Amino acid sequence: MVKKLKEQGVKIDGIGEQRHIGLDYPDIKDFEQSIQAFAALGVKVMITEMDISPLPMPDRKVGAEVSANFDYQKKLNQYINGLPDSVNVAFENRYLDFFKLFLKHRKDISRVTLWGVTDAYSWKNNWPVRGRTDYPLLFDRQYHAKPVVKKIIEEAMNSREITFTKKCFS
């Protein structure tokens, strides 16, 4: 669509990619190809509404359709009392993999926006299954940064062309 619109003379400077990610979808290579395809059209890419849910989706075709509602099943709400260590590791690795990808393509990506700050107020709680507790963001329910935040900052600090002062993140 972007290509067709540009061919018709429509000025398009950027495209937003709304991304609600799971631990096993989308494939990061497909995600990268999407960034590259938009960049090849000469538009900046903005990652918007990003979150990564460690919970299984009852139907991936739902996307972010807020009217979706599935019956409660324990297997869809496995971590009522917090994430087990193995899931935390997978969650951290997934966030790190995506932020490494964003850093790799930083010349083509103008921003990354998360869809919330704290798990306490995430839109993913109670959706798409009423009663469900989710953990998709970088700050926990007590507003504490999850360990992956420090790792993302370290990755960015180690990346060329991006500099932060340690004072800002103490």
Secondary structure, 3 states (H helix, E strand, C coil): CHHHHHHCCCCCCEEEEEEEEECCCCCHHHHHHHHHHHHHCCCEEEEEEEEEECCCCCCHHHCCCCCCCECCCHHHCCCCCCCCHHHHHHHHHHHHHHHHHHHHCCCCEEEEEECCCEHHHCCCCCCCECCCCCCCCCECCCCCECHHHHHHHHHHHHCCCCCCCHHHHC
